[in-house]
Amino acid sequence: MPVLGIRMNKLEASRNPTVVPEGPIRIAPSQRILDIKENQINSVSGKAKVIEIDFEFNVIYDPPVGDIRLNGTVIYQATEDIRKKIIKTWKDKKRIAPEVEKEIIANLTSRAFLIAMNCAREIGVPSPMPFSFSEK
């Protein structure tokens, strides 16, 4: 079943002008699932039940030249059986059901990295996703 969309709810990016790095900068991006709940949305064919997965994505710099924090929601559509299993796994273990974890994490991470890269560029800190160029 597909990820229907990702909604960003909060974006924070700040630069610390008092920190002047004298060497390499360590960049530590991380994501965390905050909550999972069932909801209904309007669709072309009427109302549809979906899973909403609230998350945060942070980029921490060392030395602390800046900080990027994103909060959002992944909207995931699944069959009733899978929806129930996702909700139960979350309530019991605070984990994502294994059969959907890879798809959800991949989607939220790719979207969050794009936004974090734009935020980093705008505030003048290194990109959270290092680019490597090979010479040919």
C-alpha positions in Angstrom: 0.0 0.0 0.0 1.3 3.5 -0.7 2.4 6.5 1.1 -0.3 9.0 0.0 1.7 12.1 1.1 3.8 13.8 3.6 2.7 17.0 5.3 5.2 19.3 7.0 3.8 20.8 10.1 6.7 22.8 11.5 10.1 23.9 10.1 12.8 25.5 12.3 16.3 26.4 11.1 18.7 28.6 12.9 22.3 29.5 12.4 24.6 30.2 15.4 26.8 33.2 14.3 28.9 33.0 17.4 30.4 29.6 16.5 33.2 29.7 13.9 34.4 26.2 13.1 38.1 25.6 12.9 38.0 22.1 11.5 35.6 19.5 10.2 31.9 19.8 11.1 30.1 16.6 12.2 26.6 16.5 10.9 24.1 14.1 12.5 20.7 13.8 10.9 18.1 11.7 12.7 14.4 10.8 12.5 12.0 9.7 15.2 8.4 8.6 15.0 6.3 10.5 17.6 2.9 9.0 17.2 0.8 6.8 15.0 -3.0 7.1 14.7 -5.8 6.2 12.4 -7.8 8.9 10.6 -10.3 9.5 7.8 -9.6 11.7 4.8 -11.8 12.7 1.9 -10.9 11.0 -1.4 -12.3 10.9 -4.9 -14.3 7.8 -3.9 -15.6 9.2 -0.6 -14.0 8.9 2.8 -10.9 6.7 3.2 -9.3 5.4 6.4 -5.6 6.1 6.6 -2.7 5.9 9.1 -1.1 9.2 10.1 2.5 8.8 11.3 3.8 11.9 13.1 7.6 12.3 13.0 10.4 14.7 13.7 13.6 15.0 11.7 16.6 16.8 13.2 20.0 17.8 11.9 22.5 18.5 14.7 25.9 20.1 13.9 29.1 19.7 15.9 30.4 22.3 16.5 27.0 23.8 16.8 27.0 26.1 13.8 23.3 25.6 13.3 20.2 23.5 14.0 17.4 22.2 11.7 14.2 20.7 13.0 11.3 19.4 11.0 8.0 18.0 12.2 5.5 16.3 9.9 3.0 13.6 9.2 3.2 10.7 6.8 -0.2 9.7 5.4 -0.2 6.0 4.7 -3.0 4.0 3.1 -3.4 0.3 3.9 -5.9 -2.5 4.1 -8.0 -2.8 7.3 -5.9 -5.7 8.6 -2.6 -3.9 8.0 -4.0 -0.7 9.6 -5.0 -2.6 12.7 -1.6 -4.3 12.9 0.2 -1.0 12.6 -1.9 0.6 15.3 -1.5 -2.4 17.6 2.2 -2.6 17.1 2.5 1.1 17.9 0.3 0.8 21.1 2.1 -2.3 22.3 5.7 -1.6 21.4 6.0 2.0 20.2 7.4 0.6 16.9 6.3 0.6 13.3 5.0 -2.7 12.0 7.9 -4.3 10.1 6.1 -4.8 6.8 5.6 -1.0 6.4 8.6 0.4 8.2 11.0 0.5 5.3 8.6 2.3 3.0 7.5 4.9 5.6 11.1 5.7 6.8 12.4 5.9 3.2 9.6 8.3 2.2 9.9 10.6 5.2 13.7 10.6 5.1 13.9 11.5 1.4 11.4 14.3 1.8 12.9 15.6 5.0 16.4 15.6 3.5 15.2 17.8 0.6 13.7 20.3 2.9 16.6 20.3 5.4 19.1 20.8 2.5 17.1 23.9 1.4 17.0 25.2 5.0 20.7 24.7 5.3 21.4 26.6 2.1 19.2 29.5 3.3 20.8 29.9 6.7 24.3 29.2 5.4 25.3 26.0 7.1 26.6 22.8 5.5 24.2 20.5 3.8 22.9 17.6 5.9 23.5 15.3 2.9 27.1 15.5 1.8 27.7 15.5 -1.9 30.5 13.5 -3.3 31.8 14.1 -6.8 34.0 11.6 -8.5 36.5 12.9 -11.0 36.7 11.0 -14.3 
